[in-house]
Amino acid sequence: MSWNVFIIGYDALGRRMLPNLRHAEEYVFHPLLSLDQVVHAEEYPFDRLVEEALTELRGFSGTVDAIVGYWDFPTSGLQPVLRREWGLPGPSLEAFLKCEHKYWSRLEQARSVPECVPAFQALDPFDDRAVDAVEIDYPFWIKPVKAHSSHLGFRVENADQLREVLPIIRAGIGRFGRPFDEVTAHAELPDEVAAVTGHHCIAEAIISSGRQCTLEGYVQHGELHLVGLVDSLRDAAHPSVLLRYQYPSSLPGEVQQRILAITRRFIAHIGYDDGPFNIEYFHEEQTDRLWLLEINARISRSHAAIFQLVDGAPHFQVMVDVALGIPPRMPHREGRYAVAAKQMLRVFDDGEVRRVPSDEEIQRVEEAFPGTLVQLNVHEGMRLSELRHQDSFSWELGVLFVGAEDREVLEARIEQCRRMLPFDIEPLTDDGHA
């Protein structure tokens, strides 16, 4: 027997990772909607994407046993809608929104785990009196109620800075705001949430002073299970910029247990069931306080290869098995290495790409350290500013997935790989030319 599993935005990483699942012979993977439709598109017409996906599914001659995805929005929002249309198990659309509508999520967090929630408020960037409407103290972080990869997220120190960033937010917020409004139209929203659309922002007190980690887990038949905790290491000069994910977490065991307990309370409160999730926290070491940053109603694609290196399979295993309604066959600590990382290869100045690592150079790195995976985001001749889904401060040239025997060896191996993967980025002149 084999199961037909449809993957929204099936990509090269999925094709490389999914054959590593335990019992891989039991699954047949099928693409559902293309990367150009759900990731690289300029616009995401949500209702049209739903209809196109349903048309693809109706045209399939076999059984549709599961619909999964590992991309952020709109993929994350398509899953509950498509599963509901097809009668497949999974978190409800309302439970999804209580995770990923940043304002609604904060309201539910404040009701269930208030000790972890910073001061926050909704803010309409199109309101001429938006600056006067600020009720929380400066500095704060402002971001759309739905975006990802720190898109249109800004640290705001004072009212003058807020005035500067509001036009930037207004110009770009519709890219995710319009399709997100189409998603919420499918759900029943309380009045306090219905008034905050995808074209609104959330302003939040700064909580990024501690160590950041992500709990990867899943809920099945009402019971929450831990898959693993991953550390997020940030740039010292730009605290909002992620440099590396590292697994397993080095946080003290007592802190990890508190994180798990808080997560259980929140997940039970919102009625999230039969799906994977990841939830991010900051731990302030001086005060020993935990802050909840955000929750995503999906696994993190960024973590798949490092779970493979440490545990022996990507946590795509959890995504697929939970969607099929079977207990996940996810191994634990059966991988090649004791510790692994996803290292982002970033630069902080725009420029033109003159050279990228060759296929031969990439192959040498991947052969030198078995299990290593290199992915490039840029090509020769492009401007870095052409890259999509970047944060407000840097450009990600590519990523490196690599493992090692311990953290010290891992640090040295990352630096060695960097030297073996040369980029040449020509800075821009004052007139914006390379």
Secondary structure, 3 states (H helix, E strand, C coil): CCEEEEEECCCHHHHHHHHHCCCHHHEEEEEECCHHHHCCCCCCCHHHHHHHHHHHHHCCCCCCCEEEECCCCCHHHHHHHHHHHHCCCCCCHHHHHHHHCHHHHHHHHHHHCHHHCCCEEEECCCCCCCCCCCCCCCCEEEEECCCCCCCCCEEECCHHHHHHHHHHHHHHCHHHHHHHHHHHCCCCCCHHHHCCCCCCEEEEECCCCCEEEEEEEEEECCEEEEEEEEEEEECCCCCCCEEEEEECCCCCHHHHHHHHHHHHHHHHHHCCCCEEEEEEEEEECCCCEEEEEEEECCCCHHHHHHHHHHHCCCCHHHHHHHHHCCCCCCCCCCCCCCEEEEEEEEECCCEEEEECCCHHHHHHHHHHCCCCEEEECCCCCCEHHHCCCCCCCCEEEEEEEEEECCHHHHHHHHHHHHHHCCCEEEECCCCCCC
